[in-house]
Amino acid sequence: MQKSTYTCPKCGNRQYESFVIRTTGNFATKLFNIQNKKFTTIVCTQCRYTELYHASSSQLGNILDFFTN
């Protein structure tokens, strides 16, 4: 649990959890299960309201994902 200047827009809570998720983008990445889209999520610890922010993904991460699938 982290504390910062974040305030949940739904309930006003100031505590949150942060996670990173990766997803596929287009047909080719879905076909080969290459998860080349990266998002950071901020989840309110009280009401579970979730915000997604697009994060940059590295080419090395994409290559490693391809070989370790």
C-alpha positions in Angstrom: 0.0 0.0 0.0 1.4 3.4 -1.0 0.6 6.9 0.0 1.0 9.9 -2.3 -0.9 12.9 -3.7 -3.3 10.4 -5.4 -7.0 10.9 -4.5 -9.6 8.5 -5.8 -12.1 10.4 -7.9 -15.0 8.1 -6.7 -14.6 7.8 -3.0 -11.8 10.3 -2.0 -9.5 7.6 -0.6 -5.8 8.5 -0.7 -4.4 4.9 -0.6 -3.8 2.8 -3.7 -2.0 -0.2 -5.2 -0.1 -0.1 -8.4 0.3 -2.9 -10.9 1.7 -3.4 -14.4 -0.2 -5.4 -17.0 0.8 -6.4 -20.6 -1.6 -7.1 -23.4 -1.5 -8.0 -27.1 -2.1 -5.3 -29.7 -3.0 -6.4 -33.2 -3.7 -9.7 -35.1 -0.1 -10.7 -35.5 0.7 -10.2 -31.8 -2.4 -12.1 -30.8 -1.5 -15.0 -33.2 2.0 -15.4 -31.6 0.9 -14.3 -28.1 3.3 -11.4 -28.0 2.3 -9.0 -25.3 3.6 -5.7 -26.7 1.3 -3.2 -24.9 2.2 -2.2 -21.4 -0.1 -0.5 -18.9 0.3 0.8 -15.3 -2.8 0.4 -13.2 -3.7 2.4 -10.1 -6.3 0.7 -7.9 -8.0 2.4 -5.0 -7.7 0.2 -1.9 -11.2 1.2 -0.6 -13.6 1.0 -3.6 -11.3 -0.8 -6.1 -11.8 1.9 -8.7 -9.1 1.3 -11.3 -7.3 3.7 -13.7 -5.1 2.5 -16.6 -2.1 4.4 -17.9 -0.3 3.5 -21.1 3.4 2.9 -20.4 6.2 2.5 -22.9 7.3 -1.1 -23.4 10.9 -2.0 -24.3 11.9 -3.9 -27.4 14.0 -6.2 -25.2 10.9 -7.1 -23.2 9.0 -7.9 -26.4 11.8 -10.1 -27.6 12.1 -11.9 -24.3 8.3 -12.4 -24.2 8.4 -14.0 -27.7 11.0 -16.6 -26.7 9.7 -17.3 -23.2 6.0 -17.8 -24.1 
